Structures are given as structure tokens and as C-alpha cells.
Amino acid sequence: MAGIDRGHAMWLVLACGFLFVNFFRNSTAVLAGDLAAVFDATAAELGLLHSSFFYIYAAAQLPAGLVADRYGPRRVVAGGLVGMAVGVAVFAASGSLAVGFLGRALAGLGGSVIYVAVLRFCANWFASDEFATMTGFTIAAAGMGGILATTPLAIASDAAGWRPVMFGSAAAMGVVAVGVYAAVRDRPDDARVEAAADGSQSLGDVIAGARRVLSDLETWLMGIMLFLVIGLNFTVVGLWGVPYMVHVHDVSVATAATTVLAANVGFALGSPVLGALSDRLGRRTEVILASCLVFLASYAVVFLTVAPPLVVVGAVLFVAMFVTGGTAVSYTVAKERHLDDSGAATGTVNGLGYLGAAVFPAVMGLVLDAYWTGEVIDGARAYTPAGYRVAFGVVTLGGVVAVGCALALHVRERRRTNAEAAAGAD
């Protein structure tokens, strides 16, 4: 029992580090008006600025998994937090769009290794039937970071300015990095882990594991599904949700940020609830498919009505982010399919997911620029309801494709399970 308690205590330190990743990557929603005014940015440029975090973050996920497998969570998370702190400080000091882009990209590079390394830690310290639950709690920590990036960030930036708040968060990341390096151990002393996360794997072993992961069709089905669900959700919640409510519902940034807070509460709750449900029922792909169906239905409400009551918008965002926790069961499926290469497997799937978060902000920005009203409100461009309908149409269409991927994954996994059962009976 002492070992289990120790594992959870160290996980908590790691989760504090991951909290900062979601705080910073979602901060542009609340700061969108300030950033658009400071950098005189169009919607497409603001989308690119937001996406700059995700370009390197997504591309680095497979290497991050390989690094986590080889060097262990302790060193990888601590180093990632230091790198992220540097990037956030550069962003806070930026005087131009180019420097702001560079700062967010550096933060994305540092943050890219943290989630996969925490999952590597969970694989080392917790039983296999706890993995989806611990994955859910890890994502819940990210949800807490997203909550801090809504109303609390709006209040803090109004009171002190967005630059001092960003500098303060960079300092906090440095403090947590020291805590991770001092307190965390990669695995129990007496554990037999699925892969040696202490550098004992050869480079050839690591590369061979990456090839096995990339040659698996299920990897790509899960990756494309997460590309759509994560990418579109984070684009709405992390960037365009607040401007949508300000322009279409004519509310203040603080009110819109509070509505987005509901989405991050859903994100924080959905992952542990649906992860634990999956572990309890022993059902993986069923949870993923049901979550994709609810995601599609939720955003279809906004697409069809354009301007539903604000409470409905909050409910849609809450539900859509809640069921993201169900799609996160994909990490467990990837880990269970590739027990000896769990870092590479979860890193690849995660990387494809966050590639969507890099692509869709600029796509939606281009859509919205075509519907600019010609007005500039508080230094930021205003867009028509028709533009937002088209933008949410992109989200809804993405939901349709995500359901198709989840259904194909479910069918293939069911056939594989039935074939294994039949072989066992023989």
C-alpha cells in the first residue's frame, strides 16, 4: 500500500507540471483581444499564433515517446518544464508577432514531452487495469489548467496585465521542474515494467518499436479520430469560442471566459469519469465510439442554430469537452496493443491528435476572415454570425469523420477479440 501511495504522490507532482501545459496553450482564448490589438493581427494571423504552440508539440510526440521510454519520466518532465518556462518568458516579452510565434513554439517544444512522459510513469507505477483511470486523472489535471486559463486569467490580466501574468507562470513552471527532479522516481525499485525506462533500451530497439506502432492501422484510426476531436475542441475552447460569444452574443470577454470555464470543467471531469468507467466495464472502443457520437451531436446544435442561448452554448462546450475524456481511452488501447512500446504508441496517437490543434485554428481563421464585418472592436476584428456558422460546420463535419474512424476501430477490435477467443477455444 505504501508503494501505491508513493506512486500517487509522485504522480501529483507530475500532474502539476502538465497543468501548466494546458494553461498556456489555452490562454490565447482570453487574451485574443489583447494579442490582436498588440500585434495588429487578422483572424488568420491570430490562428497561426495560437497554432505555433502545437506545430512543434504535435511533431515532437513520437520522439517524445521514444525519449520517455529511453530516459524516464523524471528527467524528461523536468527538462520539458524548463524549456516551456523559457518559451513562455519569450512570449511574455514579445513585441512582434514573429517573436510571439517563436515564444509559443519554444513552449510547445518543452511541453511536448510532458504528457507522454507522465503516461510512461503511469505504465511503470500502476496496474494495467488502473491505466485508463490514471490517464483520465492526468487529463483532469490539464482540465484544471484550462480552468485557470479562463475567468482567473481574465481577472488576473485585467488587474496586472497579460505580460506579468505570463512571466509569473513561467517562474512557477521553473519551481515545479525542480520539484519533479527532486521528488519523482521513474519506477518502483522492485517493479517489472513493460519497457526499460532507464536508458537500457538500445536505439535500435526504440526505432523498431516506432516502426511497429506506425505499421498498425488501428494507430492511424485512433490518431485521425483524435486529430479531429482534440483539434476541433481545442480550437473552439482555446481560441475562437470567446470571440464567437463576444461577437454573436454581445457579451463581455469575462462573461465569455466564464462560459468557456464550463468547457474546461467538463474536460477535467470527463477524463477520470469515463476512464474509470472503461476500466470498470472492461470496454474500450464502445466508450470511444459513444463519445464521438455525443461530440458530433453537441456541435451540431450550434451549427444548426448559430446563436442558441448562452446557457446552451455553455452546455454544448461542457459536453463536448467531457466526452473528450472518452476518446482519450484511445491512449489505453494504444498502450494495450503495444505493451513494450507504450511511450511510442501513446506519443504517436497523441501527436496526431495535437496536429489537429495546430491545423484547425488557422483554418477557422481563414474562414472567419472571409466574413469580417469591417469593424474593429477593442482592437480586434469582428465577424458575422454566418462566418461562425461555417466555422461550426467545419467542426460538425469533423465529428462525422471522427465517428466513422471510431466505428471502424470498434469493428476491427471486436473482430480481433472474437478471433482470439475462437483460437483460445480451439
C-alpha positions, 0 to 999 in steps of 0.5 A, a space after each residue: 500500500 505504501 508503494 501505491 501511495 508513493 506512486 500517487 504522490 509522485 504522480 501529483 507532482 507530475 500532474 502539476 507540471 502538465 497543468 501548466 501545459 494546458 494553461 498556456 496553450 489555452 490562454 490565447 482564448 482570453 487574451 485574443 483581444 489583447 494579442 490582436 490589438 498588440 500585434 495588429 493581427 487578422 483572424 488568420 494571423 491570430 490562428 497561426 499564433 495560437 497554432 505555433 504552440 502545437 506545430 512543434 508539440 504535435 511533431 515532437 510526440 513520437 520522439 517524445 515517446 521514444 525519449 520517455 521510454 529511453 530516459 524516464 519520466 523524471 528527467 524528461 518532465 523536468 527538462 520539458 518544464 524548463 524549456 516551456 518556462 523559457 518559451 513562455 518568458 519569450 512570449 511574455 516579452 514579445 513585441 512582434 508577432 514573429 517573436 510571439 510565434 517563436 515564444 509559443 513554439 519554444 513552449 510547445 517544444 518543452 511541453 511536448 514531452 510532458 504528457 507522454 512522459 507522465 503516461 510512461 510513469 503511469 505504465 511503470 507505477 500502476 496496474 494495467 487495469 488502473 491505466 485508463 483511470 490514471 490517464 483520465 486523472 492526468 487529463 483532469 489535471 490539464 482540465 484544471 489548467 484550462 480552468 485557470 486559463 479562463 475567468 482567473 486569467 481574465 481577472 488576473 490580466 485585467 488587474 496586472 496585465 497579460 505580460 506579468 501574468 505570463 512571466 509569473 507562470 513561467 517562474 512557477 513552471 521553473 519551481 515545479 521542474 525542480 520539484 519533479 527532479 527532486 521528488 519523482 522516481 521513474 519506477 518502483 525499485 522492485 517493479 517489472 515494467 513493460 519497457 526499460 525506462 532507464 536508458 537500457 533500451 538500445 536505439 535500435 530497439 526504440 526505432 523498431 518499436 516506432 516502426 511497429 506502432 506506425 505499421 498498425 492501422 488501428 494507430 492511424 484510426 485512433 490518431 485521425 479520430 483524435 486529430 479531429 476531436 482534440 483539434 476541433 475542441 481545442 480550437 473552439 475552447 482555446 481560441 475562437 469560442 470567446 470571440 464567437 460569444 463576444 461577437 454573436 452574443 454581445 457579451 463581455 470577454 469575462 462573461 465569455 471566459 466564464 462560459 468557456 470555464 464550463 468547457 474546461 470543467 467538463 474536460 477535467 471531469 470527463 477524463 477520470 469519469 469515463 476512464 474509470 468507467 472503461 476500466 470498470 466495464 472492461 470496454 474500450 472502443 464502445 466508450 470511444 465510439 459513444 463519445 464521438 457520437 455525443 461530440 458530433 451531436 453537441 456541435 451540431 446544435 450550434 451549427 444548426 442554430 448559430 446563436 442558441 442561448 448562452 446557457 446552451 452554448 455553455 452546455 454544448 462546450 461542457 459536453 463536448 469537452 467531457 466526452 473528450 475524456 472518452 476518446 482519450 481511452 484511445 491512449 489505453 488501447 494504444 498502450 494495450 496493443 503495444 505493451 513494450 512500446 507504450 511511450 511510442 504508441 501513446 506519443 504517436 496517437 497523441 501527436 496526431 491528435 495535437 496536429 489537429 490543434 495546430 491545423 484547425 485554428 488557422 483554418 477557422 481563421 481563414 474562414 472567419 476572415 472571409 466574413 469580417 464585418 469591417 469593424 474593429 472592436 477593442 482592437 480586434 476584428 469582428 465577424 458575422 454570425 454566418 462566418 461562425 456558422 461555417 466555422 461550426 460546420 467545419 467542426 460538425 463535419 469533423 465529428 462525422 469523420 471522427 465517428 466513422 474512424 471510431 466505428 471502424 476501430 470498434 469493428 476491427 477490435 471486436 473482430 480481433 477479440 472474437 478471433 482470439 477467443 475462437 483460437 483460445 477455444 480451439 
